[in-house]
Amino acid sequence: MVAAGDADHRIWVTEFGWPSIDGMGHMDTTGWEYAREVSEAQQADYIVRAFSLGKERSWVGPMILWNLNLATIWGADDPVSAYSLLRPDGSYRPAYVALRLAEPLIP
């Protein structure tokens, strides 16, 4: 967009995130096998870095991370819970803590 002269418009980044089954107990990852390849520490790092990269780019608008708490609702039986910032028991995953400790992500 910038190269094409369309920098006045902003891209909204919706429903982004990284799944990790690390620390989630048994989880069927059929169709979501890549969730086995991301540790909780990597999930935290990737999310904070994504917000930082978005903040550095004027053409990035709102960024909506998916999801906070679906693991507490659906439990480890649903692979979507691997994206959650909370574990099924409600405890914080490293990504939750990293976002709380990150520098302000909104300019």
C-alpha positions in Angstrom: 0.0 0.0 0.0 2.8 2.4 0.9 4.6 1.6 -2.4 1.4 2.2 -4.3 0.8 5.6 -2.7 -2.1 4.4 -0.5 -0.5 5.1 2.9 -3.5 7.2 4.0 -5.5 4.1 4.6 -4.8 1.8 7.5 -5.1 -1.9 7.7 -7.0 -3.4 10.6 -5.4 -6.6 11.9 -8.2 -8.7 13.2 -8.2 -12.1 14.9 -4.5 -12.6 14.9 -2.5 -14.8 17.3 -0.4 -17.9 17.7 -1.6 -21.2 19.1 0.4 -23.2 21.6 -0.7 -26.4 23.3 2.2 -26.0 25.8 0.8 -26.0 29.3 -2.7 -26.8 28.1 -2.9 -30.5 29.0 -4.1 -33.1 26.5 -5.5 -31.3 23.4 -6.6 -32.8 20.0 -4.8 -30.7 17.5 -6.1 -32.4 14.4 -6.1 -29.7 11.8 -4.1 -27.5 14.1 -0.9 -29.5 14.3 1.3 -26.4 14.1 0.1 -25.5 17.6 2.6 -28.2 18.8 5.5 -26.3 17.4 5.0 -23.0 19.4 6.0 -22.9 23.1 4.1 -20.6 25.5 7.3 -18.5 25.6 7.3 -18.2 21.8 3.6 -17.4 21.8 4.2 -14.5 24.3 7.2 -13.2 22.3 5.4 -13.4 18.9 2.3 -11.5 20.2 4.2 -8.7 21.9 6.5 -8.3 18.8 3.4 -8.2 16.5 1.9 -5.3 18.5 5.3 -3.5 18.5 5.7 -3.9 14.8 2.2 -2.6 14.3 2.9 0.4 16.5 5.9 1.2 14.4 4.0 1.3 11.1 1.7 4.2 10.5 -0.4 2.2 8.0 -1.4 -0.4 10.7 -4.7 0.5 12.4 -6.3 -1.4 15.3 -4.9 -4.8 16.1 -7.3 -7.3 17.7 -5.7 -10.3 19.4 -7.7 -13.5 19.4 -8.4 -14.8 22.1 -8.3 -14.0 25.8 -10.3 -16.7 27.5 -11.8 -19.3 25.3 -9.8 -22.0 27.1 -11.7 -21.3 30.3 -15.0 -21.7 28.4 -14.3 -24.6 26.0 -11.4 -26.2 27.8 -8.6 -28.3 26.3 -11.1 -30.3 24.2 -11.3 -27.6 21.7 -8.0 -26.7 19.8 -9.1 -23.1 19.5 -8.2 -22.9 23.2 -4.6 -23.1 22.2 -4.8 -19.4 21.2 -6.1 -18.4 24.6 -4.1 -16.2 26.9 -5.6 -18.1 29.8 -5.3 -21.8 30.6 -8.5 -23.9 31.1 -8.1 -23.5 34.8 -8.0 -19.7 34.4 -4.4 -19.2 35.2 -2.3 -16.8 33.2 -0.2 -18.0 30.3 3.1 -16.2 29.6 1.5 -14.2 26.8 -1.0 -12.7 29.2 1.8 -11.6 31.5 4.0 -10.4 28.7 1.2 -8.2 27.3 0.6 -6.7 30.8 4.3 -5.9 31.2 4.9 -4.6 27.7 5.3 -0.9 27.0 2.1 0.7 26.1 1.0 -0.7 22.7 -1.3 2.1 21.9 0.4 5.4 20.8 
